[in-house]
Amino acid sequence: MSTSPTAPASAPDTAQVVTTRIAIDAADGRCPAYLCTPAATGRWPAVVFYGDAGGLRPAMVEMAQRLAGAGFAVLLPDPFYRYGPYPTLVPREVFAGDAMAILGPLMATTGNRAAAADVPAFVDWLDRSGTTSGRRLGAVGFCMGGGMAIAAAAALPERFAAVASFHGGQLATDDDASPHRQAARLRAEVYVAAAENDEHCPPDMLECFERALAEAAVEHVCETYTGARHGWMVPDFPVYDAVAAERGWRAMVALFRKNLGA
């Protein structure tokens, strides 16, 4: 069942969350980002949030806020900081035209290698922020961010205890930076949620990725969300699915609470 992308099933209670705009010295320059934390005084398990190809925009901030409201310090970096300034994108408008003409130049500046290069700076910033508890971190990614979250967790396996990918694409390819080639480096529990019909992650690709996890003895769950389409978790996407999104949120929060000590 699909619902309006303008009405998330459970919007974040921003009164219970502190959202701060920051910038981090990352691998290739200053990376704009948001830090979202619970409003209560304390320190919180940290999660690095890798957004989709729509870039840094209100829907991504709302999702980071929702996760923060569940008891986490959430770092949301701009995936396209290497590109430089770009207008706030509206997915419904982007997908109504030649989407790749708009997204292609942005996406060319990032990817799994970029995520692996940037994550030490992100983790160092979190360690020094005074908002986080413990060394066990999580990562979550959506669409292109799914592979980036896995790459980040593989780049610092001693720090990442849990990683989730929702409708992540290109999880098993011939590229040396393909997520399935990073499986042996992971020390995190992995949750992968795939759409039923997704050209970016067809069943054989998901099977290849899951096989790599199993061969590397990585604790994992890979699920296909029946009826969901690529991008179903994101509230400003035309294919946003409130029912499937709620299922995804429950799985995500449970994963991080189990592994990060929340």
C-alpha positions, 0 to 999 in steps of 0.5 A: 500500500502506498501513501502520500509522501507528504504524510509520514506514518510517524513524524519525529517529535522535534521537541524531543530532539536537538538538531544542530547544523555543523561542518566536519573536515572530511577527506576532501574538504569541509562537509556540511552535516547535521547532528541530531540528539535526544533533548534530554541531558546525556550521552547517546550511542552514535549512528552515522546516517547515509542518505540517498541520491536526493542529497541533504534535504528536509526529509533526510533531516526528519529521518535522522531526527526520528532515529535520534528520538529513539535514543541515538546521536545521529550524524547526517553528513552531506553525501555531495560535499565534494560537488560544492553547493547545490540546490535543495532537491525535491524528489517528486520533481526530479523523478518527473523529468530526466533524473540522471541529468540532475543526479548523475553529476552529484552521484559521480562525486561520491560512493563507497570509496568516498564513504570509506575515506570520510568515515574516520573523520566522522567518527573522530568528530563524534568521539570529540563531540561530547554527545556520544557514549561508548565506542560501538557505533552504528551506520544506516543507509538508504538507496545509494547510502546503503552501500556507503554505510556498509563500506564505512563499517568495513573501513573501521570494523573495530568501531562499527557494531551494526549496519543497516541498508534499506533499498540499497543498490549495487550491493554486489558488482564487479567493482573492487569497492562493491559491498559484497567484497567488503564482507570479510572485513565487517565485525558488525551485525548487518540488516538488509531490507530490499524492495520486491521489484528493484532494478538496483538490487535484483534477487540474484544480487541480493543472494550474492551479497547474502552469500558473501556475508554467510561465507564471512560468518557475519551475523545478518538478516536479509529481507525482501519487503513484498510490495515495496518499491525502491525508495519506500522508506523515504517520506518525500519519495513518490513511492513512500510506503507508510506500512513498509516504512514502519516495519523498517523503522522497527527493524532498524531501531531494534538492531541498534538497540541490541548492538549499541547498548541503547 
